[in-house]
Amino acid sequence: MANKVYPDAEAAFAGLLHDGMMIMAGGFGLCGIPEKLILALRDSGVKGLTVISNNAGIDGAGLGLLEPGERGAASRLPGPERA
């Protein structure tokens, strides 16, 4: 069985990320979100993501860190409006 425990988010994403991919994330607002994975996505340099979630967080936090903009990796964040 493959080891699915990684030392950090960057290692978990190694070889998986590419521009234009679709990502789905869980959580509720800013609770239970994959914070370290969101930061690793933002810092990876991948662009053009479509991010699907029941809640996109707020500007500058949670999935809001991926919204289109200067450092945003997402080109689309469909779903409810952010607070």
Z-matrix of the N, CA and C atoms (Angstrom, degrees):
N
C 1 1.441
C 2 1.533 1 108.87
N 3 1.319 2 116.86 1 138.28
C 4 1.460 3 121.92 2 -178.94
C 5 1.523 4 110.58 3 -71.17
N 6 1.316 5 115.25 4 143.54
C 7 1.458 6 120.86 5 175.27
C 8 1.523 7 108.70 6 -76.70
N 9 1.318 8 116.90 7 122.10
C 10 1.460 9 121.05 8 -179.18
C 11 1.516 10 112.04 9 -108.53
N 12 1.316 11 117.26 10 17.71
C 13 1.456 12 121.81 11 176.40
C 14 1.518 13 107.30 12 -103.04
N 15 1.333 14 116.42 13 124.96
C 16 1.457 15 121.95 14 -176.50
C 17 1.521 16 109.79 15 -118.06
N 18 1.324 17 117.84 16 152.02
C 19 1.465 18 120.37 17 -178.02
C 20 1.529 19 113.25 18 -70.25
N 21 1.333 20 117.60 19 -25.14
C 22 1.462 21 120.95 20 179.40
C 23 1.525 22 109.73 21 -161.84
N 24 1.330 23 116.05 22 173.07
C 25 1.466 24 121.40 23 -176.23
C 26 1.526 25 111.71 24 -64.41
N 27 1.319 26 117.32 25 -37.21
C 28 1.462 27 120.42 26 -179.55
C 29 1.522 28 110.80 27 -61.95
N 30 1.317 29 116.48 28 -40.90
C 31 1.463 30 120.56 29 178.54
C 32 1.533 31 110.77 30 -66.63
N 33 1.322 32 116.93 31 -36.66
C 34 1.465 33 120.49 32 179.15
C 35 1.529 34 111.33 33 -64.63
N 36 1.330 35 117.03 34 -33.20
C 37 1.462 36 121.95 35 -179.14
C 38 1.529 37 113.92 36 -87.22
N 39 1.307 38 117.72 37 -9.19
C 40 1.463 39 121.36 38 -173.92
C 41 1.531 40 111.76 39 -51.73
N 42 1.339 41 115.99 40 122.20
C 43 1.451 42 122.25 41 177.10
C 44 1.522 43 115.46 42 78.34
N 45 1.331 44 118.10 43 2.46
C 46 1.463 45 121.15 44 -176.68
C 47 1.522 46 114.31 45 -104.04
N 48 1.320 47 117.78 46 -30.14
C 49 1.463 48 121.11 47 -171.88
C 50 1.521 49 112.87 48 -83.47
N 51 1.336 50 115.91 49 142.32
C 52 1.462 51 121.11 50 173.18
C 53 1.520 52 108.73 51 -153.21
N 54 1.308 53 116.55 52 154.84
C 55 1.458 54 121.68 53 179.47
C 56 1.520 55 110.63 54 -58.37
N 57 1.332 56 116.19 55 142.77
C 58 1.447 57 122.07 56 174.90
C 59 1.511 58 116.12 57 82.14
N 60 1.319 59 118.59 58 4.74
C 61 1.459 60 119.35 59 -177.55
C 62 1.525 61 111.64 60 -78.55
N 63 1.316 62 116.05 61 164.50
C 64 1.452 63 123.15 62 178.78
C 65 1.523 64 108.67 63 -106.16
N 66 1.333 65 115.66 64 131.65
C 67 1.465 66 122.35 65 -178.43
C 68 1.523 67 108.02 66 -122.05
N 69 1.323 68 117.41 67 137.73
C 70 1.459 69 121.16 68 174.07
C 71 1.521 70 107.94 69 -118.93
N 72 1.342 71 116.05 70 131.90
C 73 1.456 72 119.93 71 -177.72
C 74 1.520 73 110.42 72 -129.89
N 75 1.310 74 115.82 73 143.64
C 76 1.454 75 121.71 74 177.80
C 77 1.509 76 111.75 75 -96.16
N 78 1.298 77 115.23 76 -170.26
C 79 1.454 78 121.80 77 -178.35
C 80 1.509 79 110.26 78 115.32
N 81 1.308 80 115.58 79 174.27
C 82 1.457 81 121.33 80 178.49
C 83 1.516 82 107.25 81 -136.85
N 84 1.338 83 115.90 82 107.23
C 85 1.459 84 119.02 83 -175.52
C 86 1.515 85 108.84 84 63.95
N 87 1.314 86 115.93 85 -120.44
C 88 1.468 87 120.61 86 178.04
C 89 1.523 88 111.63 87 -106.37
N 90 1.335 89 117.65 88 11.11
C 91 1.463 90 121.74 89 179.16
C 92 1.523 91 110.04 90 -102.41
N 93 1.304 92 116.84 91 134.42
C 94 1.454 93 120.85 92 175.46
C 95 1.515 94 114.79 93 71.45
N 96 1.332 95 117.13 94 17.27
C 97 1.467 96 119.86 95 179.15
C 98 1.526 97 109.94 96 -87.00
N 99 1.318 98 117.44 97 155.21
C 100 1.468 99 120.81 98 178.91
C 101 1.536 100 110.57 99 -81.04
N 102 1.336 101 116.76 100 74.13
C 103 1.469 102 122.21 101 -173.27
C 104 1.522 103 113.88 102 -54.41
N 105 1.311 104 117.12 103 -48.75
C 106 1.468 105 119.93 104 -176.82
C 107 1.524 106 111.45 105 -67.68
N 108 1.329 107 117.34 106 -34.80
C 109 1.462 108 120.35 107 176.83
C 110 1.533 109 111.35 108 -69.21
N 111 1.327 110 117.36 109 -37.72
C 112 1.470 111 121.09 110 177.24
C 113 1.521 112 109.86 111 -62.75
N 114 1.325 113 117.47 112 -45.10
C 115 1.468 114 120.88 113 178.85
C 116 1.526 115 111.00 114 -63.96
N 117 1.336 116 116.95 115 -40.69
C 118 1.468 117 120.05 116 179.07
C 119 1.523 118 110.79 117 -65.31
N 120 1.336 119 118.13 118 -38.07
C 121 1.461 120 121.60 119 175.84
C 122 1.519 121 110.35 120 -61.56
N 123 1.332 122 116.05 121 -48.13
C 124 1.458 123 120.51 122 -179.58
C 125 1.526 124 111.42 123 -59.21
N 126 1.316 125 116.38 124 -42.99
C 127 1.459 126 121.31 125 -175.18
C 128 1.530 127 113.68 126 -82.08
N 129 1.326 128 117.30 127 -9.56
C 130 1.469 129 120.54 128 -176.15
C 131 1.527 130 113.58 129 -72.54
N 132 1.334 131 116.66 130 -22.80
C 133 1.461 132 120.03 131 -177.55
C 134 1.514 133 113.32 132 91.49
N 135 1.342 134 117.89 133 -3.70
C 136 1.461 135 120.75 134 178.28
C 137 1.533 136 108.52 135 -66.82
N 138 1.333 137 116.45 136 144.15
C 139 1.473 138 121.69 137 -176.77
C 140 1.519 139 110.40 138 -130.22
N 141 1.317 140 115.81 139 163.91
C 142 1.454 141 121.65 140 173.80
C 143 1.507 142 115.33 141 72.53
N 144 1.332 143 117.62 142 25.31
C 145 1.456 144 120.61 143 -179.74
C 146 1.523 145 111.16 144 -71.64
N 147 1.317 146 116.42 145 147.02
C 148 1.458 147 122.27 146 164.29
C 149 1.517 148 104.98 147 -105.21
N 150 1.340 149 116.23 148 118.75
C 151 1.458 150 121.17 149 -176.54
C 152 1.519 151 108.83 150 -109.23
N 153 1.318 152 116.58 151 123.88
C 154 1.455 153 122.74 152 -178.71
C 155 1.521 154 108.59 153 -109.36
N 156 1.327 155 115.85 154 128.69
C 157 1.455 156 120.85 155 178.76
C 158 1.517 157 109.27 156 -158.89
N 159 1.317 158 116.36 157 156.79
C 160 1.456 159 119.17 158 175.78
C 161 1.526 160 110.95 159 -77.11
N 162 1.330 161 117.49 160 -11.71
C 163 1.455 162 121.40 161 -179.87
C 164 1.521 163 107.85 162 -157.93
N 165 1.307 164 117.09 163 124.35
C 166 1.464 165 120.69 164 -175.99
C 167 1.521 166 113.24 165 -91.26
N 168 1.324 167 118.22 166 14.31
C 169 1.451 168 120.72 167 177.29
C 170 1.512 169 111.91 168 72.61
N 171 1.329 170 116.20 169 -144.33
C 172 1.456 171 122.16 170 -179.23
C 173 1.523 172 109.16 171 -130.88
N 174 1.323 173 116.59 172 165.10
C 175 1.460 174 120.02 173 177.32
C 176 1.521 175 109.94 174 -57.54
N 177 1.312 176 116.73 175 127.28
C 178 1.456 177 121.70 176 176.46
C 179 1.510 178 115.77 177 82.03
N 180 1.336 179 118.42 178 5.88
C 181 1.467 180 120.80 179 178.49
C 182 1.519 181 109.44 180 -148.95
N 183 1.319 182 116.51 181 152.41
C 184 1.464 183 120.54 182 -179.77
C 185 1.518 184 110.84 183 60.06
N 186 1.322 185 116.50 184 -141.58
C 187 1.458 186 120.32 185 179.90
C 188 1.521 187 112.10 186 -66.82
N 189 1.327 188 116.90 187 -15.94
C 190 1.455 189 120.59 188 174.45
C 191 1.524 190 112.68 189 -59.44
N 192 1.331 191 117.29 190 -21.05
C 193 1.468 192 121.27 191 176.64
C 194 1.524 193 112.08 192 -68.18
N 195 1.332 194 116.65 193 -19.42
C 196 1.463 195 120.62 194 -178.17
C 197 1.522 196 112.84 195 -97.77
N 198 1.336 197 117.49 196 -4.41
C 199 1.461 198 118.84 197 -174.71
C 200 1.519 199 111.40 198 -61.73
N 201 1.330 200 115.62 199 153.35
C 202 1.470 201 119.56 200 -177.94
C 203 1.522 202 111.18 201 -54.26
N 204 1.288 203 115.73 202 137.44
C 205 1.459 204 121.23 203 -178.95
C 206 1.505 205 110.30 204 161.87
N 207 1.302 206 114.92 205 -158.83
C 208 1.461 207 120.51 206 -175.23
C 209 1.518 208 113.71 207 -56.11
N 210 1.343 209 118.43 208 -48.70
C 211 1.463 210 121.99 209 -179.67
C 212 1.514 211 112.67 210 -112.52
N 213 1.330 212 116.95 211 1.65
C 214 1.461 213 120.51 212 -174.91
C 215 1.511 214 113.01 213 -66.09
N 216 1.308 215 115.30 214 135.66
C 217 1.462 216 121.02 215 179.74
C 218 1.522 217 111.45 216 -88.12
N 219 1.335 218 116.55 217 -20.74
C 220 1.464 219 120.42 218 -174.35
C 221 1.516 220 111.55 219 -89.41
N 222 1.307 221 115.26 220 142.56
C 223 1.452 222 119.45 221 170.04
C 224 1.518 223 109.26 222 -100.39
N 225 1.336 224 116.41 223 -19.67
C 226 1.469 225 121.27 224 178.82
C 227 1.520 226 110.03 225 -142.44
N 228 1.327 227 115.30 226 135.86
C 229 1.467 228 122.36 227 172.46
C 230 1.521 229 107.54 228 -129.04
N 231 1.334 230 117.27 229 72.52
C 232 1.463 231 118.12 230 -178.88
C 233 1.521 232 110.86 231 -66.84
N 234 1.294 233 116.71 232 153.40
C 235 1.457 234 120.81 233 177.82
C 236 1.507 235 110.38 234 129.33
N 237 1.326 236 115.85 235 -165.91
C 238 1.460 237 120.06 236 -177.23
C 239 1.530 238 111.61 237 -63.59
N 240 1.294 239 115.39 238 157.90
C 241 1.471 240 119.56 239 177.61
C 242 1.505 241 110.64 240 -66.86
N 243 1.316 242 115.53 241 152.53
C 244 1.454 243 120.90 242 176.46
C 245 1.516 244 109.59 243 -81.55
N 246 1.329 245 115.40 244 153.10
C 247 1.471 246 121.01 245 178.75
C 248 1.508 247 110.52 246 -71.17
